[in-house]
């Protein structure tokens, strides 16, 4: 998350973007209907591994935040929608799974929440677009499944990104849902 946040900070400082699209891969949840290469438009981001056991600080650690409203676009393009939970590890500790279940996560990855936080400091909205490489609540080790499906998910996110850019072409404002 730190390299992604630092990159977004530099991009916002130098380029002053109107929108950041974070297109990438993620783990998905079969309990939420996720399957390999499914594409999600992210509705919210949160952290699942920033545990601060002090009353009043928990919300800061989780930093649950809405992303740009891409619901109309997701419907138009046939993408799923859900919350994406960010952590700093590919492997999954039981406490992380517990937190993701509490959050209602549909996706798990390693940068979006840091990107949303950093872009938000600059007033720049973020659209999260993720394709599933592995099933978090499945029976295969995440690392093996990730490597096995990375090509398929990369193709899905490539096609999805082209579709999103086509959908956004000519839109002048981001104040209405996409």
Helices and strands as residue ranges (DSSP letters): H 2-15, E 19-28, G 30-32, E 39-47, H 58-62, E 65-66, H 71-77, E 80-86, H 94-103, E 105-109, H 112-121, E 125-135, H 142-168
